[in-house]
């Protein structure tokens, strides 16, 4: 894939009014989600759940791409259509999570680094043959007493940049995801400081690895107060601090920023996205790449029952459309009331 092709896929991923569905839960994560609705996680239930999401009518109006897990990329729907093909037919771009998850950073208690670079070149080639057009790699940064350290930021940025370079070489658009966790009692000021530092180190690493910025997407966390902080920043403050932080660190060459929801409630994630876009225009598209904030309400309605598919799909479509409206700052509380 040439640079032009990488760029055109990246632009399509952050097309106006659209965002990305993260449906790349690992085996452990999907099991936890299914435990919450008291159903077993097996091949059948996982396929039925993903199929419920992917076959929702009209979802392509709000969803530009879907990040899949290795198993899901190789799974077919009940009519034997492979999931990547099913999505492509709807005009939705299939992508793949390629990292192997975080492991403890030796010598740095409380900090982790993401693994998965070994053999990545061969996996990128295979994933491309299976129909993926983009990839994702998540780095995890925690805020705490004396952390994150520069060593942790550097190790994760280096891995993200190596991954991004390998993806572009193999013809996949890399989503670069440095997630600053909201776990903890830190203030919103502290979150902004760490997010800024994380992004500076990350873009420096991307520059050193010669990653083509026009052919990648950034998936950062928003600047929010720690979950256990008694002082919670309001929607407007979160939007202002997040945009300020991004303007200081993210080159305008990057086509788009697709935020992760990172444990925020479905509605709050939409409100934050809406407030940021209402402040625009920005140098890059400000979009979303949500997992829980798009899926949770639908998952709870589905409960693993075939009879609930239609209701769950309506709820999923509604959440996607709310976030689609938030892409241009047009989301309102009334949209939630109408759906209810």
C-alpha positions in Angstrom: 0.0 0.0 0.0 1.5 3.4 -1.0 1.5 6.4 1.2 -1.5 7.8 -0.7 -3.4 4.6 0.0 -2.5 4.7 3.7 -3.6 8.3 3.8 -6.9 7.6 2.1 -7.8 4.7 4.4 -6.8 6.9 7.5 -9.1 9.7 6.2 -12.0 7.3 5.6 -11.6 6.0 9.2 -12.3 9.5 10.5 -14.8 10.5 7.9 -17.2 13.3 8.9 -20.0 12.1 11.2 -18.4 8.7 11.8 -16.2 6.9 14.3 -14.7 3.5 15.0 -16.3 0.6 17.0 -13.7 -1.2 19.2 -14.9 -4.8 19.2 -11.4 -6.2 19.9 -11.9 -7.5 23.4 -9.4 -10.2 24.4 -10.7 -13.6 25.7 -10.3 -12.4 29.3 -12.1 -9.1 28.7 -15.1 -10.6 26.7 -15.5 -13.2 29.5 -15.8 -10.4 32.1 -18.3 -8.6 29.9 -20.3 -11.8 29.5 -20.0 -12.5 33.2 -21.8 -9.2 33.9 -24.9 -10.5 32.0 -24.4 -14.0 33.3 -23.8 -15.9 30.1 -20.9 -18.2 29.2 -18.2 -17.0 26.9 -17.8 -19.6 24.1 -17.3 -19.6 20.3 -21.1 -19.5 19.8 -21.9 -16.7 22.2 -19.0 -14.6 21.1 -20.0 -15.0 17.4 -23.7 -14.3 18.2 -22.8 -11.1 20.1 -20.5 -9.7 17.4 -23.0 -10.6 14.7 -25.7 -8.8 16.6 -23.6 -5.6 16.6 -22.2 -5.9 13.0 -25.6 -6.7 11.3 -27.4 -3.7 12.9 -29.2 -2.0 10.1 -27.9 1.5 9.2 -24.9 1.3 11.5 -22.6 2.3 8.6 -24.1 5.8 8.8 -22.2 6.3 12.1 -19.5 3.7 12.1 -16.5 3.9 9.6 -14.5 1.0 10.9 -14.4 -1.9 13.4 -11.4 -3.1 15.4 -11.6 -6.9 15.6 -9.8 -9.5 17.8 -7.8 -12.3 16.1 -10.6 -14.8 16.6 -13.3 -12.4 15.3 -11.3 -11.6 12.2 -11.3 -15.4 11.4 -15.0 -15.9 12.3 -17.9 -16.1 9.9 -21.5 -15.0 10.5 -24.3 -17.5 10.7 -24.8 -17.2 6.9 -21.1 -18.2 6.5 -20.0 -14.7 5.4 -16.6 -14.0 7.1 -16.9 -10.9 9.4 -14.4 -8.8 7.5 -16.4 -9.4 4.3 -19.7 -8.7 6.1 -18.4 -5.3 7.3 -16.7 -4.4 4.0 -20.0 -5.0 2.2 -21.6 -2.4 4.4 -18.8 0.1 3.6 -17.2 -0.4 7.1 -13.5 -0.9 7.2 -12.2 -4.0 9.1 -9.2 -3.6 11.4 -7.3 -5.8 13.8 -5.8 -5.5 17.3 -2.2 -6.7 17.0 -0.6 -6.2 20.5 -0.3 -9.1 23.0 -1.3 -7.0 26.0 0.7 -5.3 28.8 3.2 -7.1 31.1 5.1 -5.7 34.1 8.0 -3.5 33.3 10.9 -5.1 35.2 12.4 -2.9 37.9 9.5 -0.4 37.7 6.7 -1.5 40.2 3.2 -0.5 39.1 4.2 0.1 35.5 3.7 -2.0 32.4 4.9 -2.3 28.8 2.9 -3.8 25.9 4.3 -6.9 24.2 3.7 -8.2 20.6 6.5 -6.9 18.4 8.0 -10.4 17.9 6.7 -11.9 14.6 4.6 -8.8 14.0 5.8 -8.4 10.4 4.5 -11.8 9.4 1.2 -11.3 11.3 0.6 -7.9 9.6 1.0 -9.8 6.2 -1.5 -12.5 7.3 -4.0 -10.0 8.7 -3.9 -8.0 5.5 -4.6 -11.2 3.5 -7.6 -11.9 5.8 -9.1 -8.5 4.9 -7.8 -6.0 7.6 -7.0 -2.5 6.4 -5.8 -1.0 9.7 -4.4 -2.2 13.1 -4.3 -1.1 16.7 -1.8 -1.3 19.5 -2.5 -0.1 23.0 0.0 1.2 25.5 -1.1 1.5 29.2 0.1 4.4 31.4 -0.9 4.6 35.0 -0.8 7.7 37.2 0.3 7.2 40.8 2.9 8.0 43.4 6.1 8.7 41.4 4.7 7.2 38.2 4.7 7.3 35.3 8.4 7.3 35.0 10.2 8.5 31.9 11.5 4.9 31.3 7.9 3.6 31.2 6.8 6.4 28.7 9.9 5.8 26.6 9.5 2.0 26.5 5.8 2.2 25.5 6.4 5.0 22.9 9.2 3.0 21.3 7.0 -0.1 21.0 4.1 2.0 19.6 6.4 3.5 17.0 8.0 0.2 16.0 4.5 -1.3 15.6 3.3 1.7 13.5 6.3 1.5 11.2 5.8 -2.3 10.7 2.1 -1.7 9.9 2.8 1.0 7.4 5.5 -1.1 5.7 2.9 -4.0 5.4 0.1 -1.8 4.2 -2.0 -1.4 7.3 -2.9 2.0 8.8 -1.8 2.0 12.5 -4.0 3.3 15.3 -1.5 4.5 17.9 -3.2 4.2 21.4 -1.3 5.6 24.4 -4.0 5.2 27.1 -3.5 7.2 30.3 -5.7 5.3 32.8 -8.4 7.1 34.7 -7.9 4.8 37.7 -6.7 6.7 40.8 -7.4 9.8 42.8 -5.3 12.2 40.7 -6.6 15.7 39.8 -7.5 16.7 36.2 -4.4 19.0 36.3 -2.2 15.9 36.9 -3.9 14.0 34.2 -3.3 16.8 31.7 0.4 16.9 32.7 0.9 13.2 32.2 -1.1 13.1 29.0 0.9 15.9 27.5 4.2 14.2 28.5 3.0 10.8 27.1 2.0 12.3 23.7 5.3 14.3 23.4 7.4 11.2 24.0 5.1 9.2 21.7 5.4 11.6 18.7 9.1 11.9 19.2 9.4 8.1 18.9 7.1 8.1 15.8 9.4 10.7 14.2 12.5 8.6 15.0 11.0 5.5 13.5 10.0 7.5 10.3 6.3 6.8 10.7 4.2 8.6 8.0 2.0 10.8 10.1 -0.6 11.3 7.4 -1.2 7.6 7.3 -1.9 7.0 11.0 -4.7 7.7 13.5 -4.1 8.6 17.2 -6.3 7.0 19.8 -5.7 8.9 23.1 -7.6 9.1 26.4 -9.4 12.3 27.4 -8.0 14.6 30.1 -10.3 13.7 33.0 -10.1 13.6 36.8 -9.0 10.3 38.3 -12.0 8.0 39.1 -11.5 8.4 42.8 -10.7 12.2 42.8 -13.2 14.0 45.0 -13.1 17.0 42.6 -14.5 15.8 39.2 -13.9 18.1 36.3 -17.0 19.2 34.4 -17.7 18.4 30.7 -16.5 21.8 29.5 -13.3 21.7 31.5 -12.5 18.2 30.2 -13.0 19.4 26.6 -10.9 22.5 27.0 -8.0 20.8 28.7 -8.0 17.9 26.3 -8.0 20.1 23.2 -5.3 22.3 24.7 -3.2 19.3 25.4 -3.6 17.9 21.9 -2.8 21.2 20.2 0.5 21.3 22.1 1.5 17.8 21.2 -0.2 16.4 18.1 1.1 17.5 14.6 -1.6 18.8 12.3 -0.4 16.2 9.7 -2.3 13.5 11.6 -5.6 13.1 9.9 -7.6 12.3 13.0 -7.9 11.7 16.7 -10.3 8.9 17.7 -10.8 9.0 21.5 -11.1 5.9 23.7 -13.8 6.0 26.3 -11.7 4.4 29.0 -14.4 3.5 31.4 -16.5 6.6 31.1 -20.2 6.1 31.0 -21.8 5.9 27.6 -23.5 9.3 27.9 -20.5 11.1 29.5 -18.2 9.9 26.7 -20.6 11.4 24.1 -21.0 14.6 26.0 -17.2 15.1 26.2 -16.8 14.4 22.4 -19.6 16.8 21.6 -18.1 19.6 23.7 -14.7 19.2 22.0 -16.3 19.4 18.5 -18.4 22.4 19.5 -15.1 24.2 20.2 -13.9 23.5 16.6 -12.7 23.6 13.9 -9.5 21.7 14.9 -6.4 20.8 13.0 -7.5 17.2 12.8 -10.8 15.3 12.8 -12.0 14.7 16.4 -13.7 11.4 16.4 -14.3 8.3 18.7 -13.2 4.7 18.9 -15.3 3.4 21.7 -15.8 -0.1 23.1 -17.8 0.0 26.3 -19.4 3.4 25.6 -20.9 2.1 22.4 -21.6 -1.5 23.4 -22.5 -1.6 27.1 -26.2 -0.5 26.8 -26.7 -3.0 23.9 -25.0 -5.8 25.7 -27.2 -5.4 28.8 -30.3 -5.4 26.6 -29.2 -8.5 24.6 -28.5 -10.8 27.6 -27.4 -13.6 25.2 -31.1 -14.1 24.0 -32.0 -14.3 20.3 -35.3 -12.7 21.2 -33.6 -9.6 22.4 -31.5 -9.0 19.3 -33.8 -6.4 17.7 -34.1 -4.3 20.9 -30.3 -4.5 21.5 -29.6 -3.4 17.9 -32.0 -0.4 18.3 -30.0 0.6 21.4 -26.7 0.1 19.7 -27.8 2.1 16.6 -29.0 4.9 18.9 -25.6 5.2 20.8 -23.8 5.2 17.4 -26.0 8.0 16.1 -25.6 10.0 19.3 -21.8 9.9 18.9 -22.2 10.6 15.2 -24.0 13.8 16.2 -21.3 14.6 18.7 -18.7 14.5 15.9 -20.1 17.9 14.8 -21.1 19.3 18.2 -24.8 18.6 17.4 -25.5 16.1 20.2 -28.2 17.1 22.7 -29.7 15.6 25.9 -33.1 15.5 24.0 -31.6 12.8 21.8 -31.4 10.5 24.8 -34.9 11.3 26.0 -36.4 10.6 22.5 -34.7 7.2 22.5 -36.0 6.3 26.0 
